[in-house]
Amino acid sequence: MVKKSELKKILNLNIVDILNRCELENKLKLPRIKCNVVDKIDYIASYSNLCEYHKTDNTCLAFYEYDLKFDGIKGIYNSIYYNDVSNLKKFKDRFKGVKYAISPDYSLSGDMGLDEQIYRISKARRVSAWLTLECDILVIPNFTYSDELYFKLSVLGIEDTEVIAFGLKGSLKERGETDLLIKAIAYAVDNLKKLKQIIIYSDSIYDQKIIDLFNYAISHEIQIVIPNNKLKLNNLRLKNKRGTV
């Protein structure tokens, strides 16, 4: 006879500890994420750049890089899911003092089935909840998508947020990607009725070009914020260097 206290462990239901502490949306039971307007974010540090987590007093952590950097066998989600106490402590130590984070960006692809799309969005929501509940971090929902058929998945559980984030790294190289981004912006603005602010991660040094892409949001009086990041500053230095040659 299995003791009730051991049932959660042997059935691998550790994630219930997080879900029971969250408000869940109705359709897929994803943890709800809500962020009010944040006026002070001035730098975005990538997950891999640990030395930059506190570059400024208002640095925001982001996960806009290859998934394997943060989602390996010993990654954040698996550590939560399997209740890897030792690994979770390492993550808590890693994130100590971090004020803001953008919800993890688990890559989506149009080649994935609906089940995998939902799974990866679910992972992002669950990790976001853990970051808030266990690390006291204010999490900004990341608007992620593979194509417009799945936009509706991106808004589940973030309906009440005032702030979202878009990661533009690598998404402006082809016209089709830019067109899809513009559609995603419009969908977010039209369906997130409380939206007031969009935080943008971009390695482009041409802020005005980025702002132009978000014209639909601006026309709805939504504030656009483009903090600095390492790649952007490196690109700016390269441009300035070439300009002096």
Salt bridges, closest charged atoms under 4 A:
ASP17 OD1 - LYS8 NZ 2.80
GLU23 OE2 - ARG32 NE 3.45
ASP67 OD2 - ARG120 NH1 3.85
ASP71 OD2 - LYS123 NZ 2.76
ASP84 OD2 - LYS74 NZ 3.06
ASP93 OD2 - LYS89 NZ 2.99
GLU116 OE2 - ARG120 NE 2.78
GLU134 OE2 - ARG21 NH1 2.57
GLU134 OE1 - LYS92 NZ 2.97
GLU148 OE2 - LYS183 NZ 3.04
GLU159 OE1 - ARG32 NH1 2.83
ASP160 OD1 - LYS194 NZ 3.45
GLU162 OE2 - LYS196 NZ 3.64
ASP179 OD1 - ARG175 NE 2.83
ASP207 OD1 - LYS232 NZ 2.75
